[in-house]
């Protein structure tokens, strides 16, 4: 009996981890085909952990000026629309108002000037149709269509809803009657107006995200939005992902007699003052003479290639133990060419398991650590000497996805560096609000792989 084919498209490394390292595509009778632009080393690494039967290189894609103009005009129009829907002006911070080059300044200024003419939702939908037409005028569309005709997959799956190439690939698949399924990448993505592609099925984490999608994209019918959970949190349910304590502590020079505070860094744009926050943390611990009780495990954001933490880590190496993410990097070090090793999954799970508390600026790591009932501290004060004048935590916590918090007791708020010694001692495994938030956002995460697999098989 001939197998059905599923064409898999992973625009970034996180998709590889979440869907190929989990059980999403295990124990399936379907033939898995990787549709990709990865280098040969990446392909070899992926095939070690996933049952990929064949692979196809995606043709070169160059976005036309017309496509880009329509895509960006749709984005800004939707941001204004979304802002009106939820009465949250921070949504407009997802638009880059400060372009660097002269040509970009002109290009985006034109969009900003004409966007008032597209306030009505019917006008936005007309722009969407024009964008879909423009996708089909690109030579890339014809190349992809030829490949799809030859391979005849039963379904195309994409792990990220905003990938530009995927928009055209999905358009070609749709025109050939091939079922298309995409994932809403993360809990904060829907308000950002970056749903580039159109699919038959949209996989979301929870009821909360399904309601969000209805709010921001009312033209997408409810039967196309499928609640599956997200498989990235399944890793925490498996004991084999926890590194033995003796090995873990020895490998990273950790003291088994001290408690661990995990400081998880954000990327440069999200939190430009992270090195200063890390310095505040270690200095206040030493000031309170707590360095004999606590040690800091520092995990930087995997796509942060800067050396911005080096000075503080070197200065306080007796207290700060850097545990670098185990990710593969291409020579370009583009964020979408960076992906985690399977060992990094175990490293992250073990970090959450052995740490006593996690400190960061508004990161989803709060959910990772709560898998083991470990509390999270959200940094809630600005530095006196900020790297970016217009950046502020006060803006960060007004973002729409934080509105989902049940109440202010969901996390521990660090309102000044002087509170550090007191707040790190607030370790508790009982937090009804955090548990409520986890259930609300993550949904049925324990069965996500199976839910997704069944949805793809059923197409």
N, C-alpha and C positions, 0 to 999 in steps of 0.2 A: 504494500500500500504506500502510495506516494505521500511524503510529508508535506504539510503546509509550511510555507516559508514566512518568517517574520524578519523584516528588515529593521535593524537596530541602529539608531542614530544617537550618539552621545556628544553633544556640543562642548561639554566640559568634563573635567576629571571627577567631580563630585558625582556625576551620573554613573560613571564607571563603578565607583565604590557602592553607591546605593542600590544599583540594579544588577550588576554583574558579580559583586562580591557577596551579595545577599542570596536568598533562595528564590528570587523572582523568576529566574529562567532555568532553574534546576528541575529535574523530573518532568520534563515536557517532551512531547513527541514531535514538536515543531522543529523545523530546521532554522537555526539562528544564523543570520547573515549580518555581519558588521559593515555598515555603510559609513565610511570614515575618511579623515584626513590625517590620521596619526602616522608617526614615523615607524620604521620597522621594529625598533626596540620596544616601543609601546605595544605594538601588536603581539610580539613574543610574550611580553609580561601579561597582557590581558588573557591570552590563550592558556596560560598556566593555571588560571583560576576560573575560566568560563568555557562553556561548551559551545564555542563558536565554530561552526562547520566550514564557513567560507567568509571571504571579505571582499568588499568592492570599494575602490577609491572614489570618493566624490569628485567630480570634475571641478576645475577652477571656477570660482564664482566672483564676478565683479558687479557690485550693486550699481545700477544706473542712477544718474542724477534724479531722474523722475521718481524712481522707487524710493530713494532716500528722502526726497522732498515730501512725498506723500506720507511716508512712514513717520517722519518727524512731525509733520503737521497734524497727523492723527494723534500722535502721542501728546502734544501740547494741548490740542483740543479736548482730548479725554481727561487730561489732568485738571483742566478748568471745570469740565463736567463733573468729575469725581469729587473735586473740592466742594462743589455745590451740593452734591449728594450727601456728603458726610460733614459738611461745615468745618473742614480742617485745612487751613491755609498751608500747612507744612507739606501737603502733597505736591505743591509747586516746586519744592526743593529738589524733586526728582528730575527737574529740567536744568540743564547746564546753561546758566545765564551769562557766564563769563568765558566766551570762546577766546582762544589764544591767537590764531592767525587772522589776517585781514579777510581772506576769502571766506573763512568760517563765520566771522563776525557778520559779513554781508548776507551769507546764506541763511543763518539762523535769525538775523534781524528781520528779513523778509517774512519768515514764518511767524515771528512774534507780532509783526504788523498786521498780517492778514487773518490771524487766528480769531479775532472777534467776529468775523463773518461766518464762523463755523461753530456757533454756540449751541444751536439746536441739535438734538441727538440725531434727527433725520439727516442733517448735513454731515455728521460724522460717519453715518452708515454709508452715505454716498461716497465719501472719501475712501472708506474701506473697500468698496466695490472697485473704485478706480485703482486702488493699490493692487488688488487681486488681478486686475486686467494688466497692470504694468508688469507684474511678476511673470506673466505668461508671454510677454514680449521680449524677455531676456533670453539670449541663446542658451543660457544655462538650463532653462525650463525644457527645451527640446532635447538637450543632452540627457537630462535626468529621465525624461519620459521614455527615451529610447532604452535606457537601462532597465527601467521598471517593466517595460513591455517584454524585454528579454527574460528577466528573472521571474516575473509574475508572482510576487509575494501576495500572501493573503492579507497581510497587515504591515503597516509602518508604525514604529514606535519611536518617540523622541522624548528624552529625559528633561527637556527644558523648553519652556513655551516661548522664549524670546529669540531663539537662534535665527539669524537672517537666512541662512541657507535652507533651514528647515521649512521656512514659509513657502519657498518655491517648490521644494521636494513634496510637501504636503499638497500643494496646488496640483502638481502633476499626478500624484497618486489619486487625488479626488476625481480628476478628470478621467482617470482610467478605471474608476469604480473600486479602487483599493481602499480598504478601511484604514483610517488614520487615528492614532491615539497619542496624546501628549500629556505630560505631567505639569502641573503648576509647581514650579521648582521649590518655592519656599513660602513661609507663612507671611512674608511681607511683600510678595510680588504683585498681587492683583491690583492694589491701588496705584501702582507705578505706571500703568497704561503702556505696558510693553508686551502685550500679547500679539506677537508678530504673525503667528500662523493661525490657520483655521482648521479645526479637526472634527472628526466624527465623535470622538470621546475625549473628555477632559478629566484627568484623574486628580482629585483633590484629597487633602489629608482628612478633612472632618466636615461636619455639618456647618461649622462656622465658616470655613472656606467656601463651601458651596453657596451659602447665603451671600458671601462677599462677591462671588463671581456673578451672581444674579444682579447684585447692586450695580456693579461696574460694567457688566456686559449683558444687559437685559434681553438682547436679541438672541442669545444662546439659550436654547430650550433646556429645561431642567433635566430631561431624559438623557442629555448628552454629558451631563456633569455627574461623574461617578465618585462616590466616597470610598476610598480604598485604604487610607492611612499611608504612611511613608515608611519604607523599609529601613531607613537609616538608623532607626531606634531599635530594630530587632537584634542588632549585634549585642546589645546590653543584656539580652536574655540568655546568652550562651556562655556557660562557665569556661569553655575552652578559649574564649577571647580575653580572659584575665590572665596576665603573665604572673607566674609564681612570685610571691612577695620577695623572697630572698634575691631572685634574679633581677626583679624590677628595681629594687632599692640599690643593689650593687651596680647595676648597669648605669644608673643615673646619679650615682654618688649621693644617695639620699640616706638620711639618718633615721633608722627604724624607731628611735626613741623620741623623735620630734613629730608633731603634727604637720600636715602638709596644707599649705594655702596655694591653690592653683591660680595663677594670674594668666588669663587667656587673652592674648592680644587680638585686636581687630585689625582690619586693613588700614592703610594710611589715610584713605579718604574718610572712612567711617569714624576713626578716632585718631586724629593727628597728634594728640597729646599723651598717647599711651606710655611712652617712655617716662614722662614726668609722673604719671600716676604710679607706675611701677617703683619709681624712686621714692615717692611719698610713702608707699606701702612699706618698703624695706627700712626707710629712715625712722618711721614711727614705731615699727617693731623694735628696732634697736634702742630708740629713745625710751621706750617703756621697759627695756631690758627683757624682752620676750624672745630674743633670738635663740635662747636655749630651749624654748618650748616649740617654736615654729620654724619652718623652713619654707621657702617659696619655690614652687615648681612653676617655671615660666614656659608656657607654650605659645609661640608666636603664630600668627595667622599664616597658613601655608603659602599664600600668594604674596606675602610681604617679603620682598627681596632686598629691602633697605637694610642698612646697618645701623638704624636709628636706636636700637636697644643696646648696642655693643658696649657703650661707655658705662651705662649703669650696671650691666651684668658683670663687666670686668671689675668695677669698683667694689661691688658687694658679692663677689663670687662665693664667699663663705656662707651666705644666706640664700642667695638666688642660685638655683640649679636649673639651667636651661635644658629642656627636653624638646629637641627639634622634631617637628613633624617628619615622618618618613614618606616623603612624596618624591615622585619622579619628575624631573624637569627636562624640558627640551632646551636646546641652545638659545632659542628665542626668549624663553621664560615668559611667554605670553600666558595670561591667566587661564585661557582655554586649552593650553598645551601642558598643563600641570595636573598631575593626578596622583592619588594616594596609592601606596602599596597596601597589600593585605595586612602587612605587619603594622602599618599605621592604624588600622582599625583596632587591633589589639592594644596598641599603645594608648589610643584615646580612651578605650573602654577601661583599661587599667588605671589611667590617670584619674578618671572619674571615681573608680572603685577605691583607690588608696588615698585620694585627697579627702580632706575634711570639709573644705569649703572652696567655692570658686569666686573670683573677683573679676569683673569686666565692665565694659560700657555696653549695656543693652544687648548682649549676645544671646543667640539661641542655645549657647552652651548651658544656660540655665536648665533647659530641658534634658540635656545629656546627663548632667550631674544629678538631676532629680530622679533619674532612673535608679539611682542607689540612695535616694532620699538625702542627697547632699545639698545644703542650702546654697543660695547664690546671693552675692552682694553686687548690686548695681551702683557703679560710681556715679554720683549725682552732684558734682561740683566742678566748676571751671578752674583751670589754672590761671594764675595771675599773668604769667607770660605765655600767651597762647601762640601756637605755631600758625594757626589760621584765625585771623581776627573775627571773621563772621561765623566761626564754628562754636557751638555751645551744646552742652549736654541737655540744657533746657529745651532746645529744639529737638534733639534726638528722642526724648521721651514723650514728645507730642506727636511723633509719627503714628500713623493710624493703627499699626499692628499692636502697639502698646495699649490701645484702648480696649483690647480684649482682656486685660487683667481684671480678675474679679474684684480686687481692692488693693490698697497700698501695702497690705501685709503679705502680698504674694512673694516678694523678694525683700532682702534687707537693703535699705537705702543708705549709702555712704555720702552724707551731705557735706563733709569737710574732712581734710586729712587728719584733723585732731580727733575725729571719731574712730579712727582705724583700730586702735588697741582695744576699744570697747566693742566694736561691731564684729571683729573676727572671732570674738568669744561667744557670739550668739549662734552657736551650733545647735541645730534642732532637727530631728527627723520627723517632727510632727508639724505639718503646715497644711491645713485644710485648703487654704486659698491656692497654694502652689499646685496641689493635687488637682484641684478644680480647673486650674488654668491648663495643666498638662492634658487632662481629658478633653477639654474644650478645643484645644488647638491640634493635638496629635490624633485624636480619634482612635480608631482600631489599629494602632501601630503594631501590635503583637502579631497580627495576621495579615499585614500589608502585602508581603510577597505573594501569598496565596491569593489574596483578593485581586491583585493586579494580574497575576498569571491567568486566573479564571476569566477575567474580563477579556484578555487578549485571545484566549483559546475560543471564547464564545463568538468572536466576530465572524 
